[in-house]
């Protein structure tokens, strides 16, 4: 099944410890990238949260934010890590003195600046951190499941669009293939007319002339390009039904589609084939834009 790299999910869980809210969004990205923000109390579980996300998402840029709201009736008790605060003040004074010795000056930190330093100010209320981590991990898994549903839903829409465009390219290939005998005949007639218009001193060698005509026709023939286009169409269908990420493979196939369409255009000897090549390029570009969003 095709998954889009774009999705959003929000899951909220409440218990005695308060309320946990996960918001997870993903967008397209060439590789896998995770941006994670969690409360200070749950920093120890950050590596575990990252591993959970990596199991659920194979490709894309994922932003995951966890909010924790303690119970409203809980008594708030703020405690100061006095040893850390003393160390900060001592270091700040030392830096200020060194700056002064070198002819400079620094604005001393305010009490609020010191309290904002990570770890200086803590909630003195007692929490069951282990219980909180377990609950946060379970809530994250539910959020990622919802994200996967959103990505699958968007992937289904993209699949329908690509299948439609791929089918239109297949129809163009079929129409061109049916016209190949007529195209070859017209090219041959055109070459023979040009030869007949030349004034030659001697009668041309018919065998050699036939060889040259065959060579010229082969250079203008698009049968191989049509065969490769048909092969790419089949590969696209196979990739869309695979049970693994297909974005990179489909992106490569779009490049191959473009290569054959360009060759088809350069070999074109009539207006209909040129128009068909242009229509094909438009369809390929529409598919390519959607493929950029596939995991």
N, C-alpha and C positions, 0 to 999 in steps of 0.2 A: 504493500500500500504506500502511496505517495504521501509524504508529510511536507507541509509548508514549514519554513523556518520562522514564520510569523505567527504569534499567538499570545494570549494573555489569560491568566487565571488568578483568582483570589479565593482563598480559603480561610475561614475563621473558626477557631475552636475555643471553647470556654470551659473552665473547670475551677477547682478551688484555688489554683495558683493564679487565676486571672484569665485574660483573653490573649490568644496568640493569633496574629493575622499575617499570613503569607501573601505577598503579591509577586507573581512571577510573570515576566514578559520576555519574549524572544523575538529577534529580528534576524534578517539574513546576514550572513558573515561567511567569509571564505573558509574559516576554520572554526574550532570550538573555543569560545571565550566566555568566562563566567565572571560577573560582577556581583559580589555578595555583601549585603549589609545586615548585621544582626546586633541585638543589644549587647552591651558589655557583659552581662551575666551569662551569655551563651557563646562567647568567643571561643571557648574551649572546644565547642562542637563544630566549629566552622569547617574543619577538614572533612568531617563526616557529612556535613550538608553538601559540600562540593562533590564528594564522591557519589552521593545520592543523585545529584543533578546530572553528573556525567553518565550515570547508568541509564537515565531516562532520555537524555538529549544527545544526539550524536554529532550535530553540527549546527552552528548558529551562535549568535551573541545573546547570552541569557543574563537578565538583570533580576536578581532575587532579593527581596527586602522583607525582613521579618520585624514586626512590631509586637511588643509585649506590653499589655496593660494590666498592671497588678489589680487585685480586687479593690473596689472603691471604698470598702469599709476598713481596709487595712491601715493601721496606725503607721504614719511615716516617721522614721527616725534616721536622720542623716548623721553619718559619722565621718570624721576626718582622719586620714592616714597621716598622723603627725610626723612620723619619721620621714616619710616621703616629702611632706610639706617643708620640713626643716632643711632637707637636702636641696630642694628646689630654691629656697630662699638663699642658702649659702652659695649655691652655684650662680644664681642671678647676681648676687653682690660681687662675686669674683669676676664675672664677665664685665660688669659695670666698671670696676676698678681698673681692669686691663684696658678697656676702651679709653678711660680717662688718661691713663699713662701714655697712650699713643695719640693724645690730642683730640680724641673724639668724645662722644657722649651718647649714652643710651637712656631711653625712657624706662624707668623701673617698672616691673610688672605690678599691676594693681591686685588687690586681694581677690577680685573676681577672676582675673587672669589665672591666678594660682589655683583657685578652686576648680577651674575648667580643665586643668591638666589631668589626663587620664589616670585614674586610680587614686587621686587625692580625696575626692568626695565620693562616698559610697552610701547606699541605702542600708541602714543598720538592721532592717527587718530581716527575719530569717526566711530563707527560701529553700525548698527542696530542689536544688539545681539539677540533680540527676533526673528527677521526675519531669522537670521543665524541659530538659534536653530531649527526653524520650517523646514527650508530647509534641515538641517542635518538629522532631524528625518524622513522626507519623503525619502531622499536619502538612509537612512539606511533600510527602509522598502523595497525599490526596491532591495537593495543588498541582503537582507535576502530572498526575493522571488527568486532571482537568485540562492542563495545558496541552497534553498529548491529544486529547479529544478535539481541542480547538485547531491544532495543527493538522490533524487528520481531516477535519471538515474542510479547512481551506485547501488542503492537498487534493481532496476530491474535486473541488471546483477547478483547480488548476489542471487536474487530469482530464476532465471533460473538455476543457479549452484546448489542451495539447492534442487530444485525440481528434477533435474536430478539425484543427488546422492540419494535422498529419493526414487525415482523410482527404482534405482538399488537395494537398500536394499529391497524394496517390492518384486522385482523379486527373490531375494535370499530367502526371507521368503516363497514365493509361491513354489519354487523348493524344499525347505526343507520339507514343509508341504506335498507335493506330495510323498516324499520319506519316510514319517513317518511310514506307515505300513511295508515297507521293513526293515527299521531300527529296529522297534520293533521285527519283526520276527527274524532278525539276532541276536539281543541281547538275545532273548529267546532261540534260538537254541544254542548259545554259553554257556549260563548258564546251559542248560540241558546237553550239552556235558561234561561240567566240573563235573556236578553231577554224570553222568554216569561213569566217569573215577575214581570216588572214590570207595574204597572197604568198603562196609557197612556190619555190622554183621547181621542186620535185614532189612526187606523190609521197605522202607520209607513210611510214611503216605502221600498218594497222595493229600489229601485235604490240609494238612499243607504245603506240598511242593508247591502246587499251590498258596497258600497265600504268601509264601516267594518269589516265582517267580514274583507275581504281585507287591509285595512291592519293589523288586529290579528293576523291569521295571519302576515303578512310579518314583523312584529316578533318573533314567536315561532319563526319558521322557522329551522332550523339547516343548511339545505342548503349555504349558502355556507361556513360553518365546516367542514363535512365535505369540501367541495371543496378548501379550503386545507390541511386536514390531509393529504389525499391527495397534494397537491402537495409538502408538506414531507417526507412519507415518501419520495417519489421523489427529492427533493434529498438526503436523507440517504444513500440507496443510491448516488447518483452521487458524493457526497463520499467515501464509504468506498472507492470503486474508483479514485479519482483518484491520479495519481502525483505528488502534491505535499502539503505539510502541510495538514491539514484541520481542525485543532483549533478555530481561531477561527470558521470557517464553521459547524462543527457546534454550537459554543456559541451562535451566533446563531440557528440553527434550533431549538435547545432553547427559547430565549426565545419564538420564534414558536409552537412547539407549546403552550407554557404559555398564551400569549395566547388561542389558539383553544379550548383546553380550558376556560379560565375563562369565555369567552363562551358556550360550549356549556352550561356549568353554570348560568350566570345566565339563559339562555333556557329551561332545562328546565321542562317542564310535566308530567312524569311521573317516577315513581320509577326506572324502568329507565334513562332517559336520565341522571338524576342519578348513579346508580351507575356507569354507563359513563364519565361525566366524571371521577368520582373514581378509577376504575381506571386511566384514561388518565393522570391526574396522577401516580399512583404510578409508572407505567412511564416517564413523562417524567423524573421525578426520578432514577430508577435510571440512565437514560441520561446525564443531565446530570452525575452524579457521575463516571461513566467518561470522559465527554468532557473533563472538566477535566484529565485525564492524557494527552491526545492532543497530539502535536506539531502 
